[in-house]
Amino acid sequence: MTDETETLDALGLLCPLPVLKARKRLKSLPAGGLLRLLADDPAAIIDVPHFCSEAGHTLVSQNSADGHQIYLIRKSE
């Protein structure tokens, strides 16, 4: 596992783009890599946890700040 975190800014993008971009970025990360996803799409609150569950990734945390959500996703091994 790695403690290095990449950030993906998906602010302003609507469903399904935040999840699609997260999936693409996670492919380039090593197993155990961390991705911080910033999203303000209201559907992301449902879509991101569902995506993580279906793809086998770990949703480490889900927070809100300044009118958007911040998701921390650990890529599956």
C-alpha positions in Angstrom: 0.0 0.0 0.0 1.0 3.6 -0.5 0.2 6.7 1.4 0.6 8.9 -1.7 -2.8 10.4 -2.6 -3.9 11.7 -6.0 -6.6 14.2 -6.3 -9.3 14.2 -9.0 -11.3 17.5 -9.3 -14.7 16.5 -10.7 -16.4 19.7 -9.5 -19.1 20.9 -12.0 -19.4 17.5 -13.6 -22.7 15.7 -13.5 -23.6 12.0 -13.3 -22.0 9.8 -14.4 -18.8 11.7 -15.1 -17.4 11.9 -11.6 -17.6 8.1 -11.3 -16.3 7.5 -14.8 -13.3 9.8 -14.3 -12.6 8.2 -10.9 -12.6 4.7 -12.5 -10.2 5.8 -15.2 -7.8 7.5 -12.7 -7.9 4.5 -10.3 -6.8 2.2 -13.2 -3.5 4.2 -13.3 -2.9 3.9 -9.6 -1.0 1.0 -8.0 -3.0 -1.5 -5.8 -3.6 0.2 -2.5 -3.3 3.7 -4.0 -5.4 6.5 -2.7 -7.6 8.8 -4.8 -9.2 11.9 -3.3 -12.3 12.7 -5.4 -13.9 16.2 -5.2 -17.5 16.3 -6.5 -20.5 18.6 -6.2 -23.0 16.4 -8.2 -25.9 15.5 -5.8 -26.0 12.0 -7.3 -22.4 11.4 -6.3 -23.5 10.8 -2.7 -25.1 7.6 -4.0 -23.0 6.8 -7.0 -19.5 6.9 -5.5 -20.2 4.5 -2.6 -22.1 2.2 -5.0 -19.2 2.3 -7.5 -16.7 1.4 -4.8 -18.8 -1.5 -3.6 -19.3 -2.9 -7.1 -15.6 -2.4 -8.1 -14.2 -3.8 -4.9 -12.5 -0.5 -3.9 -12.6 0.8 -0.3 -14.4 4.0 0.4 -12.1 5.2 3.2 -14.0 8.4 4.0 -16.8 10.7 2.7 -16.9 14.3 3.9 -18.4 17.6 2.9 -16.7 21.0 2.6 -17.4 24.3 1.0 -20.5 23.0 -0.9 -18.9 19.8 -2.3 -18.1 16.3 -1.2 -14.7 14.8 -0.7 -14.3 11.0 -1.1 -11.2 9.1 -0.3 -11.0 5.8 -2.2 -8.4 3.1 -1.8 -7.8 1.0 -4.9 -8.5 -2.7 -4.5 -5.5 -5.0 -4.2 
